[in-house]
Amino acid sequence: MPAVKKTNRRAQILQALAGMLESSAGQRITTAKLAEKVGVSEAALYRHFPSKARMFEGLIEFIEDTLFSRINKILNEEKDSAARCQLILHLLLGFAEKNPGITRILNGDALMGEQERLRARIAKLFERLETQFKQVLRERKLREGRDLSADEAVLANMFICYVDGRINMFIRSGFTRKPTEQFTEHWNCYKQTFL
């Protein structure tokens, strides 16, 4: 039973941190404030996470696990390249919309003043997403025998810039302008122009 309680407490700490990232925009989150929010001592926080950086790493692991497991599911279930790109884009925007606090990690805002390795890990996450788009677009030529109107690296980068822009707009608007807002119209423009 103690292992289950520890796991639940870890999850509770990460949820509280994500909630504080959403409600405390622009403010640095201290372990004292986080401990108060969770209802434990700072020492108790450190029993579950050896540092605040490890707490952020826990949230980044959640992001990576959630996104890439769902992307793999999309790739297994959908064979059309354009549909794959559409579903992955919508997944990324929907994930941001459902996890506003976490978007501040994705855009790096919450990681200012934290360890460089955290920002590097988020940069790596976006590189992996861009590589995934490139792979899907490359496979289009092989699988569907259809060329793209632009280089797949350019299109993949454009998709990542789109996601990044929508996430930043969401944060700037105080989480009122949803990332998925007008997605169908945006996607139709992409599809007609490039795919």
Summary of the structure (lengths in Angstrom):
residues: 195
radius of gyration: 18.7
end to end distance: 52.9
largest distance: 60.3
contacts: 563
relative contact order: 0.11
helix: 78%
strand: 0%
